[in-house]
Amino acid sequence: MAIEVRIPTILRSYTGGAKVVEGSGDTLNDLLADLDSRHGGLRDRLVTEAGALHRFVNVYVNDEDVRFLGALDAKLNDGDSVTILPAVAGGAFGFAAAAAMAQHVAVAPAAGRARVTAS
C-alpha cells in the first residue's frame, strides 16, 4: 500500500529534505509508525507521549481533517494523500515575547513619565 505524505518545511530535516515521502499503513497511526522506522524522530514531533496528535499539528487525509476521521485511528487506503501542516497562530510570537520581556523589565513612574529599568 503506497500513501503519499507531504512534509512541511519544519519537519524536512527528518526526511533528508524531502517534501514528499511514501509510507504504508491501514491507519494514520500505522502510517506514522512506518514513516518513523525510516525517518527516525518524525512521529515524536507529531504525537504526544499520551498517544494523541499534538494540538499544533494539523493532518489531512485527502484534504479531510483527521480529527473528523478518527484522529490516529483514521482509516487509510492505497493511493491516499496525507498532508501534515503545522498550526499557525497569528500574533502568538508577539504575545510570548511581550510576556518574556515583562518578566525581565520593570516599568516605574518618574516625574510623570515611565522609566524602564532592567531587573
Backbone atoms as SQL, in Angstrom:
CREATE TABLE atoms (id INTEGER PRIMARY KEY, chain TEXT, resi INTEGER, resn TEXT, atom TEXT, x REAL, y REAL, z REAL);
INSERT INTO atoms VALUES
  (1, 'A', 1, 'MET', 'N', 0.846, -1.169, 0.000),
  (2, 'A', 1, 'MET', 'CA', 0.000, 0.000, 0.000),
  (3, 'A', 1, 'MET', 'C', 0.895, 1.238, 0.000),
  (4, 'A', 2, 'ALA', 'N', 0.732, 2.100, -0.979),
  (5, 'A', 2, 'ALA', 'CA', 1.537, 3.323, -1.064),
  (6, 'A', 2, 'ALA', 'C', 0.673, 4.529, -0.737),
  (7, 'A', 3, 'ILE', 'N', 1.122, 5.302, 0.229),
  (8, 'A', 3, 'ILE', 'CA', 0.442, 6.525, 0.640),
  (9, 'A', 3, 'ILE', 'C', 1.445, 7.655, 0.542),
  (10, 'A', 4, 'GLU', 'N', 1.068, 8.706, -0.168),
  (11, 'A', 4, 'GLU', 'CA', 1.925, 9.869, -0.333),
  (12, 'A', 4, 'GLU', 'C', 1.734, 10.789, 0.873),
  (13, 'A', 5, 'VAL', 'N', 2.857, 11.212, 1.462),
  (14, 'A', 5, 'VAL', 'CA', 2.812, 12.086, 2.634),
  (15, 'A', 5, 'VAL', 'C', 3.581, 13.367, 2.319),
  (16, 'A', 6, 'ARG', 'N', 2.893, 14.500, 2.417),
  (17, 'A', 6, 'ARG', 'CA', 3.528, 15.804, 2.193),
  (18, 'A', 6, 'ARG', 'C', 4.075, 16.308, 3.522),
  (19, 'A', 7, 'ILE', 'N', 5.346, 16.653, 3.523),
  (20, 'A', 7, 'ILE', 'CA', 6.056, 17.039, 4.736),
  (21, 'A', 7, 'ILE', 'C', 6.273, 18.555, 4.746),
  (22, 'A', 8, 'PRO', 'N', 5.904, 19.236, 5.844),
  (23, 'A', 8, 'PRO', 'CA', 6.149, 20.683, 5.909),
  (24, 'A', 8, 'PRO', 'C', 7.634, 20.982, 6.079),
  (25, 'A', 9, 'THR', 'N', 8.023, 22.171, 5.700),
  (26, 'A', 9, 'THR', 'CA', 9.431, 22.579, 5.740),
  (27, 'A', 9, 'THR', 'C', 10.062, 22.315, 7.100),
  (28, 'A', 10, 'ILE', 'N', 9.355, 22.614, 8.167),
  (29, 'A', 10, 'ILE', 'CA', 9.917, 22.498, 9.514),
  (30, 'A', 10, 'ILE', 'C', 10.260, 21.057, 9.889),
  (31, 'A', 11, 'LEU', 'N', 9.675, 20.073, 9.209),
  (32, 'A', 11, 'LEU', 'CA', 9.957, 18.661, 9.523),
  (33, 'A', 11, 'LEU', 'C', 10.836, 17.972, 8.483),
  (34, 'A', 12, 'ARG', 'N', 11.268, 18.691, 7.482),
  (35, 'A', 12, 'ARG', 'CA', 12.049, 18.071, 6.414),
  (36, 'A', 12, 'ARG', 'C', 13.442, 17.636, 6.842),
  (37, 'A', 13, 'SER', 'N', 13.918, 18.130, 7.965),
  (38, 'A', 13, 'SER', 'CA', 15.213, 17.652, 8.466),
  (39, 'A', 13, 'SER', 'C', 15.134, 16.167, 8.829),
  (40, 'A', 14, 'TYR', 'N', 13.929, 15.678, 9.126),
  (41, 'A', 14, 'TYR', 'CA', 13.744, 14.261, 9.452),
  (42, 'A', 14, 'TYR', 'C', 13.662, 13.389, 8.201),
  (43, 'A', 15, 'THR', 'N', 13.352, 14.014, 7.053),
  (44, 'A', 15, 'THR', 'CA', 13.186, 13.252, 5.818),
  (45, 'A', 15, 'THR', 'C', 14.316, 13.519, 4.823),
  (46, 'A', 16, 'GLY', 'N', 15.425, 14.046, 5.318),
  (47, 'A', 16, 'GLY', 'CA', 16.550, 14.342, 4.444),
  (48, 'A', 16, 'GLY', 'C', 16.239, 15.441, 3.445),
  (49, 'A', 17, 'GLY', 'N', 15.305, 16.311, 3.799),
  (50, 'A', 17, 'GLY', 'CA', 14.936, 17.419, 2.931),
  (51, 'A', 17, 'GLY', 'C', 13.798, 17.121, 1.967),
  (52, 'A', 18, 'ALA', 'N', 13.323, 15.886, 1.970),
  (53, 'A', 18, 'ALA', 'CA', 12.252, 15.506, 1.037),
  (54, 'A', 18, 'ALA', 'C', 10.942, 16.203, 1.381),
  (55, 'A', 19, 'LYS', 'N', 10.294, 16.758, 0.348),
  (56, 'A', 19, 'LYS', 'CA', 8.987, 17.402, 0.516),
  (57, 'A', 19, 'LYS', 'C', 7.868, 16.373, 0.582),
  (58, 'A', 20, 'VAL', 'N', 8.075, 15.254, -0.107),
  (59, 'A', 20, 'VAL', 'CA', 7.076, 14.193, -0.180),
  (60, 'A', 20, 'VAL', 'C', 7.770, 12.864, 0.062),
  (61, 'A', 21, 'VAL', 'N', 7.160, 12.030, 0.911),
  (62, 'A', 21, 'VAL', 'CA', 7.670, 10.679, 1.154),
  (63, 'A', 21, 'VAL', 'C', 6.506, 9.707, 0.998),
  (64, 'A', 22, 'GLU', 'N', 6.832, 8.442, 0.859),
  (65, 'A', 22, 'GLU', 'CA', 5.797, 7.418, 0.783),
  (66, 'A', 22, 'GLU', 'C', 5.863, 6.539, 2.012),
  (67, 'A', 23, 'GLY', 'N', 4.695, 6.077, 2.416),
  (68, 'A', 23, 'GLY', 'CA', 4.610, 5.175, 3.545),
  (69, 'A', 23, 'GLY', 'C', 3.448, 4.232, 3.348),
  (70, 'A', 24, 'SER', 'N', 3.237, 3.395, 4.356),
  (71, 'A', 24, 'SER', 'CA', 2.125, 2.453, 4.281),
  (72, 'A', 24, 'SER', 'C', 1.523, 2.268, 5.657),
  (73, 'A', 25, 'GLY', 'N', 0.281, 1.818, 5.672),
  (74, 'A', 25, 'GLY', 'CA', -0.420, 1.544, 6.919),
  (75, 'A', 25, 'GLY', 'C', -1.916, 1.569, 6.703),
  (76, 'A', 26, 'ASP', 'N', -2.622, 0.827, 7.542),
  (77, 'A', 26, 'ASP', 'CA', -4.085, 0.785, 7.452),
  (78, 'A', 26, 'ASP', 'C', -4.730, 1.970, 8.152),
  (79, 'A', 27, 'THR', 'N', -3.994, 2.564, 9.117),
  (80, 'A', 27, 'THR', 'CA', -4.493, 3.729, 9.842),
  (81, 'A', 27, 'THR', 'C', -3.399, 4.794, 9.851),
  (82, 'A', 28, 'LEU', 'N', -3.766, 5.994, 10.251),
  (83, 'A', 28, 'LEU', 'CA', -2.765, 7.056, 10.363),
  (84, 'A', 28, 'LEU', 'C', -1.689, 6.664, 11.363),
  (85, 'A', 29, 'ASN', 'N', -2.071, 6.038, 12.456),
  (86, 'A', 29, 'ASN', 'CA', -1.101, 5.593, 13.454),
  (87, 'A', 29, 'ASN', 'C', -0.103, 4.610, 12.848),
  (88, 'A', 30, 'ASP', 'N', -0.594, 3.661, 12.048),
  (89, 'A', 30, 'ASP', 'CA', 0.283, 2.693, 11.375),
  (90, 'A', 30, 'ASP', 'C', 1.223, 3.402, 10.399),
  (91, 'A', 31, 'LEU', 'N', 0.684, 4.383, 9.669),
  (92, 'A', 31, 'LEU', 'CA', 1.486, 5.139, 8.715),
  (93, 'A', 31, 'LEU', 'C', 2.611, 5.880, 9.422),
  (94, 'A', 32, 'LEU', 'N', 2.287, 6.539, 10.540),
  (95, 'A', 32, 'LEU', 'CA', 3.314, 7.287, 11.274),
  (96, 'A', 32, 'LEU', 'C', 4.385, 6.359, 11.830),
  (97, 'A', 33, 'ALA', 'N', 4.001, 5.178, 12.261),
  (98, 'A', 33, 'ALA', 'CA', 4.982, 4.197, 12.745),
  (99, 'A', 33, 'ALA', 'C', 5.884, 3.754, 11.595),
  (100, 'A', 34, 'ASP', 'N', 5.293, 3.536, 10.422),
  (101, 'A', 34, 'ASP', 'CA', 6.079, 3.142, 9.247),
  (102, 'A', 34, 'ASP', 'C', 7.051, 4.255, 8.859),
  (103, 'A', 35, 'LEU', 'N', 6.572, 5.494, 8.826),
  (104, 'A', 35, 'LEU', 'CA', 7.449, 6.616, 8.490),
  (105, 'A', 35, 'LEU', 'C', 8.573, 6.761, 9.498),
  (106, 'A', 36, 'ASP', 'N', 8.250, 6.578, 10.773),
  (107, 'A', 36, 'ASP', 'CA', 9.254, 6.730, 11.834),
  (108, 'A', 36, 'ASP', 'C', 10.340, 5.658, 11.719),
  (109, 'A', 37, 'SER', 'N', 9.996, 4.500, 11.184),
  (110, 'A', 37, 'SER', 'CA', 11.008, 3.442, 11.027),
  (111, 'A', 37, 'SER', 'C', 12.060, 3.835, 9.987),
  (112, 'A', 38, 'ARG', 'N', 11.689, 4.711, 9.052),
  (113, 'A', 38, 'ARG', 'CA', 12.629, 5.163, 8.021),
  (114, 'A', 38, 'ARG', 'C', 13.119, 6.588, 8.232),
  (115, 'A', 39, 'HIS', 'N', 12.360, 7.355, 9.009),
  (116, 'A', 39, 'HIS', 'CA', 12.690, 8.761, 9.269),
  (117, 'A', 39, 'HIS', 'C', 12.586, 8.985, 10.781),
  (118, 'A', 40, 'GLY', 'N', 13.548, 8.422, 11.501),
  (119, 'A', 40, 'GLY', 'CA', 13.538, 8.429, 12.962),
  (120, 'A', 40, 'GLY', 'C', 13.294, 9.798, 13.582),
  (121, 'A', 41, 'GLY', 'N', 12.381, 9.839, 14.541),
  (122, 'A', 41, 'GLY', 'CA', 12.073, 11.063, 15.266),
  (123, 'A', 41, 'GLY', 'C', 10.873, 11.811, 14.729),
  (124, 'A', 42, 'LEU', 'N', 10.434, 11.474, 13.527),
  (125, 'A', 42, 'LEU', 'CA', 9.313, 12.187, 12.912),
  (126, 'A', 42, 'LEU', 'C', 8.030, 12.023, 13.721),
  (127, 'A', 43, 'ARG', 'N', 7.733, 10.804, 14.116),
  (128, 'A', 43, 'ARG', 'CA', 6.490, 10.537, 14.862),
  (129, 'A', 43, 'ARG', 'C', 6.446, 11.327, 16.163),
  (130, 'A', 44, 'ASP', 'N', 7.565, 11.438, 16.851),
  (131, 'A', 44, 'ASP', 'CA', 7.609, 12.165, 18.129),
  (132, 'A', 44, 'ASP', 'C', 7.256, 13.637, 17.967),
  (133, 'A', 45, 'ARG', 'N', 7.477, 14.190, 16.791),
  (134, 'A', 45, 'ARG', 'CA', 7.147, 15.599, 16.529),
  (135, 'A', 45, 'ARG', 'C', 5.658, 15.785, 16.277),
  (136, 'A', 46, 'LEU', 'N', 4.943, 14.685, 16.009),
  (137, 'A', 46, 'LEU', 'CA', 3.528, 14.757, 15.660),
  (138, 'A', 46, 'LEU', 'C', 2.593, 14.217, 16.724),
  (139, 'A', 47, 'VAL', 'N', 3.099, 13.276, 17.533),
  (140, 'A', 47, 'VAL', 'CA', 2.254, 12.572, 18.505),
  (141, 'A', 47, 'VAL', 'C', 2.789, 12.802, 19.918),
  (142, 'A', 48, 'THR', 'N', 1.883, 13.069, 20.858),
  (143, 'A', 48, 'THR', 'CA', 2.260, 13.290, 22.253),
  (144, 'A', 48, 'THR', 'C', 2.640, 11.974, 22.920),
  (145, 'A', 49, 'GLU', 'N', 3.231, 12.078, 24.105),
  (146, 'A', 49, 'GLU', 'CA', 3.571, 10.876, 24.873),
  (147, 'A', 49, 'GLU', 'C', 2.318, 10.099, 25.257),
  (148, 'A', 50, 'ALA', 'N', 1.185, 10.812, 25.360),
  (149, 'A', 50, 'ALA', 'CA', -0.090, 10.176, 25.700),
  (150, 'A', 50, 'ALA', 'C', -0.713, 9.468, 24.496),
  (151, 'A', 51, 'GLY', 'N', -0.113, 9.627, 23.315),
  (152, 'A', 51, 'GLY', 'CA', -0.602, 8.929, 22.136),
  (153, 'A', 51, 'GLY', 'C', -1.672, 9.667, 21.351),
  (154, 'A', 52, 'ALA', 'N', -1.681, 10.975, 21.401),
  (155, 'A', 52, 'ALA', 'CA', -2.634, 11.786, 20.628),
  (156, 'A', 52, 'ALA', 'C', -1.848, 12.748, 19.741),
  (157, 'A', 53, 'LEU', 'N', -2.482, 13.234, 18.698),
  (158, 'A', 53, 'LEU', 'CA', -1.829, 14.237, 17.857),
  (159, 'A', 53, 'LEU', 'C', -1.597, 15.503, 18.670),
  (160, 'A', 54, 'HIS', 'N', -0.425, 16.119, 18.479),
  (161, 'A', 54, 'HIS', 'CA', -0.172, 17.407, 19.121),
  (162, 'A', 54, 'HIS', 'C', -1.210, 18.408, 18.631),
  (163, 'A', 55, 'ARG', 'N', -1.607, 19.336, 19.504),
  (164, 'A', 55, 'ARG', 'CA', -2.607, 20.339, 19.136),
  (165, 'A', 55, 'ARG', 'C', -2.124, 21.249, 18.029),
  (166, 'A', 56, 'PHE', 'N', -0.827, 21.457, 17.949),
  (167, 'A', 56, 'PHE', 'CA', -0.290, 22.394, 16.979),
  (168, 'A', 56, 'PHE', 'C', 0.039, 21.742, 15.630),
  (169, 'A', 57, 'VAL', 'N', -0.445, 20.537, 15.419),
  (170, 'A', 57, 'VAL', 'CA', -0.223, 19.831, 14.159),
  (171, 'A', 57, 'VAL', 'C', -1.575, 19.509, 13.536),
  (172, 'A', 58, 'ASN', 'N', -1.728, 19.873, 12.274),
  (173, 'A', 58, 'ASN', 'CA', -2.934, 19.521, 11.525),
  (174, 'A', 58, 'ASN', 'C', -2.549, 18.471, 10.499),
  (175, 'A', 59, 'VAL', 'N', -3.354, 17.411, 10.429),
  (176, 'A', 59, 'VAL', 'CA', -3.095, 16.343, 9.473),
  (177, 'A', 59, 'VAL', 'C', -4.366, 16.136, 8.652),
  (178, 'A', 60, 'TYR', 'N', -4.184, 16.033, 7.341),
  (179, 'A', 60, 'TYR', 'CA', -5.308, 15.856, 6.428),
  (180, 'A', 60, 'TYR', 'C', -5.101, 14.602, 5.594),
  (181, 'A', 61, 'VAL', 'N', -6.174, 13.834, 5.423),
  (182, 'A', 61, 'VAL', 'CA', -6.170, 12.688, 4.519),
  (183, 'A', 61, 'VAL', 'C', -7.091, 13.058, 3.374),
  (184, 'A', 62, 'ASN', 'N', -6.518, 13.171, 2.190),
  (185, 'A', 62, 'ASN', 'CA', -7.291, 13.583, 1.014),
  (186, 'A', 62, 'ASN', 'C', -8.082, 14.865, 1.300),
  (187, 'A', 63, 'ASP', 'N', -7.432, 15.832, 1.916),
  (188, 'A', 63, 'ASP', 'CA', -8.000, 17.147, 2.233),
  (189, 'A', 63, 'ASP', 'C', -9.069, 17.132, 3.323),
  (190, 'A', 64, 'GLU', 'N', -9.217, 16.024, 4.044),
  (191, 'A', 64, 'GLU', 'CA', -10.144, 15.931, 5.174),
  (192, 'A', 64, 'GLU', 'C', -9.351, 15.924, 6.475),
  (193, 'A', 65, 'ASP', 'N', -9.730, 16.779, 7.407),
  (194, 'A', 65, 'ASP', 'CA', -9.058, 16.865, 8.702),
  (195, 'A', 65, 'ASP', 'C', -9.232, 15.544, 9.451),
  (196, 'A', 66, 'VAL', 'N', -8.120, 14.934, 9.887),
  (197, 'A', 66, 'VAL', 'CA', -8.201, 13.621, 10.549),
  (198, 'A', 66, 'VAL', 'C', -8.927, 13.682, 11.885),
  (199, 'A', 67, 'ARG', 'N', -9.048, 14.866, 12.464),
  (200, 'A', 67, 'ARG', 'CA', -9.793, 14.963, 13.726),
  (201, 'A', 67, 'ARG', 'C', -11.254, 14.583, 13.536),
  (202, 'A', 68, 'PHE', 'N', -11.747, 14.684, 12.302),
  (203, 'A', 68, 'PHE', 'CA', -13.120, 14.299, 11.988),
  (204, 'A', 68, 'PHE', 'C', -13.196, 12.901, 11.388),
  (205, 'A', 69, 'LEU', 'N', -12.047, 12.270, 11.229),
  (206, 'A', 69, 'LEU', 'CA', -11.984, 10.929, 10.637),
  (207, 'A', 69, 'LEU', 'C', -11.525, 9.868, 11.628),
  (208, 'A', 70, 'GLY', 'N', -11.337, 10.263, 12.896),
  (209, 'A', 70, 'GLY', 'CA', -10.882, 9.298, 13.896),
  (210, 'A', 70, 'GLY', 'C', -9.483, 9.546, 14.393),
  (211, 'A', 71, 'ALA', 'N', -8.913, 10.697, 14.062),
  (212, 'A', 71, 'ALA', 'CA', -7.557, 11.073, 14.504),
  (213, 'A', 71, 'ALA', 'C', -6.556, 9.995, 14.094),
  (214, 'A', 72, 'LEU', 'N', -5.805, 9.452, 15.040),
  (215, 'A', 72, 'LEU', 'CA', -4.788, 8.451, 14.702),
  (216, 'A', 72, 'LEU', 'C', -5.394, 7.142, 14.208),
  (217, 'A', 73, 'ASP', 'N', -6.684, 6.922, 14.481),
  (218, 'A', 73, 'ASP', 'CA', -7.362, 5.717, 14.011),
  (219, 'A', 73, 'ASP', 'C', -8.001, 5.902, 12.637),
  (220, 'A', 74, 'ALA', 'N', -7.777, 7.067, 12.010),
  (221, 'A', 74, 'ALA', 'CA', -8.330, 7.323, 10.677),
  (222, 'A', 74, 'ALA', 'C', -7.874, 6.236, 9.712),
  (223, 'A', 75, 'LYS', 'N', -8.808, 5.675, 8.971),
  (224, 'A', 75, 'LYS', 'CA', -8.511, 4.605, 8.015),
  (225, 'A', 75, 'LYS', 'C', -7.858, 5.180, 6.764),
  (226, 'A', 76, 'LEU', 'N', -6.878, 4.452, 6.243),
  (227, 'A', 76, 'LEU', 'CA', -6.169, 4.851, 5.032),
  (228, 'A', 76, 'LEU', 'C', -6.310, 3.779, 3.961),
  (229, 'A', 77, 'ASN', 'N', -6.226, 4.225, 2.709),
  (230, 'A', 77, 'ASN', 'CA', -6.307, 3.316, 1.571),
  (231, 'A', 77, 'ASN', 'C', -5.138, 3.577, 0.632),
  (232, 'A', 78, 'ASP', 'N', -4.824, 2.579, -0.164),
  (233, 'A', 78, 'ASP', 'CA', -3.770, 2.719, -1.165),
  (234, 'A', 78, 'ASP', 'C', -4.078, 3.923, -2.058),
  (235, 'A', 79, 'GLY', 'N', -3.089, 4.767, -2.264),
  (236, 'A', 79, 'GLY', 'CA', -3.260, 5.938, -3.107),
  (237, 'A', 79, 'GLY', 'C', -3.708, 7.188, -2.379),
  (238, 'A', 80, 'ASP', 'N', -3.978, 7.087, -1.080),
  (239, 'A', 80, 'ASP', 'CA', -4.367, 8.264, -0.310),
  (240, 'A', 80, 'ASP', 'C', -3.223, 9.270, -0.257),
  (241, 'A', 81, 'SER', 'N', -3.582, 10.503, -0.023),
  (242, 'A', 81, 'SER', 'CA', -2.605, 11.572, 0.143),
  (243, 'A', 81, 'SER', 'C', -2.764, 12.151, 1.542),
  (244, 'A', 82, 'VAL', 'N', -1.681, 12.184, 2.299),
  (245, 'A', 82, 'VAL', 'CA', -1.684, 12.725, 3.660),
  (246, 'A', 82, 'VAL', 'C', -0.836, 13.989, 3.662),
  (247, 'A', 83, 'THR', 'N', -1.400, 15.054, 4.223),
  (248, 'A', 83, 'THR', 'CA', -0.693, 16.323, 4.326),
  (249, 'A', 83, 'THR', 'C', -0.534, 16.672, 5.790),
  (250, 'A', 84, 'ILE', 'N', 0.694, 16.992, 6.191),
  (251, 'A', 84, 'ILE', 'CA', 0.989, 17.413, 7.566),
  (252, 'A', 84, 'ILE', 'C', 1.265, 18.908, 7.532),
  (253, 'A', 85, 'LEU', 'N', 0.537, 19.653, 8.343),
  (254, 'A', 85, 'LEU', 'CA', 0.722, 21.104, 8.400),
  (255, 'A', 85, 'LEU', 'C', 0.859, 21.554, 9.845),
  (256, 'A', 86, 'PRO', 'N', 1.860, 22.354, 10.141),
  (257, 'A', 86, 'PRO', 'CA', 1.931, 22.926, 11.487),
  (258, 'A', 86, 'PRO', 'C', 0.847, 23.986, 11.617),
  (259, 'A', 87, 'ALA', 'N', 0.190, 24.046, 12.769),
  (260, 'A', 87, 'ALA', 'CA', -0.820, 25.068, 13.007),
  (261, 'A', 87, 'ALA', 'C', -0.141, 26.424, 13.089),
  (262, 'A', 88, 'VAL', 'N', -0.814, 27.445, 12.598),
  (263, 'A', 88, 'VAL', 'CA', -0.274, 28.794, 12.611),
  (264, 'A', 88, 'VAL', 'C', -1.212, 29.672, 13.428),
  (265, 'A', 89, 'ALA', 'N', -0.629, 30.408, 14.367),
  (266, 'A', 89, 'ALA', 'CA', -1.423, 31.319, 15.189),
  (267, 'A', 89, 'ALA', 'C', -0.864, 32.717, 15.012),
  (268, 'A', 90, 'GLY', 'N', -1.619, 33.580, 14.401),
  (269, 'A', 90, 'GLY', 'CA', -1.153, 34.941, 14.180),
  (270, 'A', 90, 'GLY', 'C', -0.956, 35.689, 15.473),
  (271, 'A', 91, 'GLY', 'N', 0.170, 36.345, 15.615),
  (272, 'A', 91, 'GLY', 'CA', 0.430, 37.169, 16.779),
  (273, 'A', 91, 'GLY', 'C', 0.917, 36.420, 18.006),
  (274, 'A', 92, 'ALA', 'N', 0.954, 35.121, 17.973),
  (275, 'A', 92, 'ALA', 'CA', 1.358, 34.360, 19.152),
  (276, 'A', 92, 'ALA', 'C', 2.772, 34.707, 19.588),
  (277, 'A', 93, 'PHE', 'N', 3.674, 34.913, 18.625),
  (278, 'A', 93, 'PHE', 'CA', 5.047, 35.237, 18.972),
  (279, 'A', 93, 'PHE', 'C', 5.112, 36.576, 19.691),
  (280, 'A', 94, 'GLY', 'N', 4.339, 37.523, 19.227),
  (281, 'A', 94, 'GLY', 'CA', 4.326, 38.845, 19.854),
  (282, 'A', 94, 'GLY', 'C', 3.895, 38.784, 21.304),
  (283, 'A', 95, 'PHE', 'N', 2.866, 37.993, 21.588),
  (284, 'A', 95, 'PHE', 'CA', 2.403, 37.853, 22.967),
  (285, 'A', 95, 'PHE', 'C', 3.432, 37.132, 23.826),
  (286, 'A', 96, 'ALA', 'N', 4.065, 36.108, 23.275),
  (287, 'A', 96, 'ALA', 'CA', 5.084, 35.371, 24.021),
  (288, 'A', 96, 'ALA', 'C', 6.276, 36.265, 24.314),
  (289, 'A', 97, 'ALA', 'N', 6.679, 37.059, 23.327),
  (290, 'A', 97, 'ALA', 'CA', 7.814, 37.961, 23.520),
  (291, 'A', 97, 'ALA', 'C', 7.481, 39.017, 24.567),
  (292, 'A', 98, 'ALA', 'N', 6.275, 39.548, 24.520),
  (293, 'A', 98, 'ALA', 'CA', 5.862, 40.558, 25.497),
  (294, 'A', 98, 'ALA', 'C', 5.845, 39.978, 26.907),
  (295, 'A', 99, 'ALA', 'N', 5.359, 38.762, 27.042),
  (296, 'A', 99, 'ALA', 'CA', 5.321, 38.121, 28.358),
  (297, 'A', 99, 'ALA', 'C', 6.733, 37.877, 28.884),
  (298, 'A', 100, 'ALA', 'N', 7.626, 37.441, 28.008),
  (299, 'A', 100, 'ALA', 'CA', 9.013, 37.194, 28.417),
  (300, 'A', 100, 'ALA', 'C', 9.688, 38.487, 28.833),
  (301, 'A', 101, 'MET', 'N', 9.449, 39.542, 28.079),
  (302, 'A', 101, 'MET', 'CA', 10.059, 40.828, 28.415),
  (303, 'A', 101, 'MET', 'C', 9.514, 41.364, 29.733),
  (304, 'A', 102, 'ALA', 'N', 8.238, 41.144, 29.989),
  (305, 'A', 102, 'ALA', 'CA', 7.623, 41.640, 31.220),
  (306, 'A', 102, 'ALA', 'C', 8.270, 41.018, 32.451),
  (307, 'A', 103, 'GLN', 'N', 8.808, 39.827, 32.300),
  (308, 'A', 103, 'GLN', 'CA', 9.458, 39.166, 33.426),
  (309, 'A', 103, 'GLN', 'C', 10.833, 39.755, 33.704),
  (310, 'A', 104, 'HIS', 'N', 11.443, 40.403, 32.724),
  (311, 'A', 104, 'HIS', 'CA', 12.801, 40.903, 32.861),
  (312, 'A', 104, 'HIS', 'C', 12.921, 42.417, 32.937),
  (313, 'A', 105, 'VAL', 'N', 11.831, 43.120, 32.678),
  (314, 'A', 105, 'VAL', 'CA', 11.876, 44.575, 32.662),
  (315, 'A', 105, 'VAL', 'C', 10.786, 45.124, 33.574),
  (316, 'A', 106, 'ALA', 'N', 11.144, 46.081, 34.393),
  (317, 'A', 106, 'ALA', 'CA', 10.165, 46.725, 35.275),
  (318, 'A', 106, 'ALA', 'C', 9.946, 48.147, 34.787),
  (319, 'A', 107, 'VAL', 'N', 8.707, 48.579, 34.808),
  (320, 'A', 107, 'VAL', 'CA', 8.385, 49.941, 34.405),
  (321, 'A', 107, 'VAL', 'C', 8.005, 50.703, 35.672),
  (322, 'A', 108, 'ALA', 'N', 8.709, 51.827, 35.927),
  (323, 'A', 108, 'ALA', 'CA', 8.456, 52.613, 37.141),
  (324, 'A', 108, 'ALA', 'C', 8.144, 54.051, 36.759),
  (325, 'A', 109, 'PRO', 'N', 7.141, 54.681, 37.397),
  (326, 'A', 109, 'PRO', 'CA', 6.833, 56.075, 37.081),
  (327, 'A', 109, 'PRO', 'C', 7.902, 57.001, 37.665),
  (328, 'A', 110, 'ALA', 'N', 8.267, 58.043, 36.908),
  (329, 'A', 110, 'ALA', 'CA', 9.244, 59.021, 37.394),
  (330, 'A', 110, 'ALA', 'C', 8.892, 60.370, 36.798),
  (331, 'A', 111, 'ALA', 'N', 8.496, 61.297, 37.635),
  (332, 'A', 111, 'ALA', 'CA', 8.175, 62.664, 37.207),
  (333, 'A', 111, 'ALA', 'C', 7.178, 62.678, 36.062),
  (334, 'A', 112, 'GLY', 'N', 6.131, 61.856, 36.199),
  (335, 'A', 112, 'GLY', 'CA', 5.076, 61.854, 35.190),
  (336, 'A', 112, 'GLY', 'C', 5.406, 61.085, 33.935),
  (337, 'A', 113, 'ARG', 'N', 6.601, 60.456, 33.858),
  (338, 'A', 113, 'ARG', 'CA', 6.987, 59.672, 32.691),
  (339, 'A', 113, 'ARG', 'C', 7.306, 58.247, 33.140),
  (340, 'A', 114, 'ALA', 'N', 7.197, 57.342, 32.240),
  (341, 'A', 114, 'ALA', 'CA', 7.563, 55.962, 32.560),
  (342, 'A', 114, 'ALA', 'C', 9.057, 55.798, 32.313),
  (343, 'A', 115, 'ARG', 'N', 9.730, 55.167, 33.231),
  (344, 'A', 115, 'ARG', 'CA', 11.151, 54.880, 33.092),
  (345, 'A', 115, 'ARG', 'C', 11.317, 53.368, 33.063),
  (346, 'A', 116, 'VAL', 'N', 12.072, 52.870, 32.123),
  (347, 'A', 116, 'VAL', 'CA', 12.312, 51.445, 32.009),
  (348, 'A', 116, 'VAL', 'C', 13.652, 51.138, 32.664),
  (349, 'A', 117, 'THR', 'N', 13.616, 50.175, 33.580),
  (350, 'A', 117, 'THR', 'CA', 14.843, 49.739, 34.237),
  (351, 'A', 117, 'THR', 'C', 14.944, 48.234, 34.143),
  (352, 'A', 118, 'ALA', 'N', 16.112, 47.737, 33.916),
  (353, 'A', 118, 'ALA', 'CA', 16.320, 46.273, 33.857),
  (354, 'A', 118, 'ALA', 'C', 16.378, 45.739, 35.274),
  (355, 'A', 119, 'SER', 'N', 15.787, 44.578, 35.481),
  (356, 'A', 119, 'SER', 'CA', 15.820, 43.974, 36.811),
  (357, 'A', 119, 'SER', 'C', 16.777, 42.841, 36.898);
